[in-house]
């Protein structure tokens, strides 16, 4: 169906280690969005990927969109305690138009040991 | 102004009460949303307003009633809620890309 599978569900790292979360779909995605939600906070939009094979960087965060547009990843280099939170990927529902309905992954919760 | 403002931040209400959640944005976004989020779960879509008209209702019980008075404001009227309705209620807006979420109303139904 249109679900997105996000793995891992949880990740616990030492500060300074790298972290990656993956988002996979069985159907081709028109685009994919990534959000971060801090504990007790609200989702914050990070990025939208649209093009096949796209790679975008935001400081220590690297986002990739697969060549077949069926998967995406978020990689954090040298994690810091400020990276703690849950990272969600989200895809637009087919035929919803203009991202008006998103289907969300279950999220990856990142814990960072100082 | 790049924010979505939600009030109140916290709300405790009894099952017979009527209350309203409010949301405001001044980014000129033409789509506005109500989401419900339970702990450790992704946000769950409730309603979508597009150009001030209700375009999506995700089979939400009638005890939740949305209203869009104008392009900047979105309300969610609550009546006769159940304890299982306790959750974080998020408002969001968007144009063509990512969503901007408000900080939410943490609702407890007693």
Interface residues (C-beta under 8 A of the other chain):
Chain A: X33 X35 X41 X42 X43 X44 X45 X46 X47 X48 X88 X90 X96 X98 X99 X100 X101 X102 X104 X105 X106 X107 X109
Chain B: X31 X40 X41 X42 X43 X45 X48 X50 X55 X56 X88 X90 X94 X96 X97 X98 X99 X100 X101 X102 X103 X104
